[in-house]
Every structure is written in C-alpha cells, then in structure tokens.
Amino acid sequence: MNCTVNVMAQYHENYSDTNTPYWKPKGGQSFQIVIDSDIVMYSTNLVKHLMDIVSAQSDEHNKYTYLEHDIEFSKPVVLDSELLLNLIRKEDLQPA
C-alpha cells in the first residue's frame, strides 16, 4: 500500500550573487513523495533522508530547508466549503 509523505520546507531566495549570497526567507514550499508505506515505516533515518532530498532541490538562486513532515496513509476527506463559508459569514453578525 502506498502512502504520501508531505514535506514542508522553508523557501529562501538569494538576493545577491553566487559568490556572496544573501538568503532571504520568502515563505514555505510543500513537497510530496508517494512511496510504499512499509518502506517509510521501517526507515530509521527518515528525517535525515527528507532533509537531504529537500536540500538537493536547491540551487544558487533558491534554497529549501526541511521543517517538518507528515505521512498520509489515506486520502483526506474533502469537506464542503459551504460549511466554512457559513461560519465565516456569521463572524460579522456576532457582537465583539
């Protein structure tokens, strides 16, 4: 059975040249890896491997740093956006 490893990374952009880089954080970047769940569950160095993979996506202009990960063993349940929309709309009606 496959699972999805969702990896969250910090994205940095180089605001200088390659000889004297000036890295500025610019937000987050998500990565996904679909892999056999048994392989992931028995890894003893999963975080290290994910750090290496994310770092390898970097170049002289963009840098990624591993932050965290989660593993999805099943597909997410998609909820109706109307549920959230109705709650948000009620915010304006409630006294402060």
Secondary structure, 3 states (H helix, E strand, C coil): CEEEEEEEEEEEEECCCCCCCCEEEEEEEEEEEEEEHHHHHCCCCHHHHHHHHHHHCCCCCEEEEEEEEEEECCCCCCCCHHHHHHHHHHHCCCCC
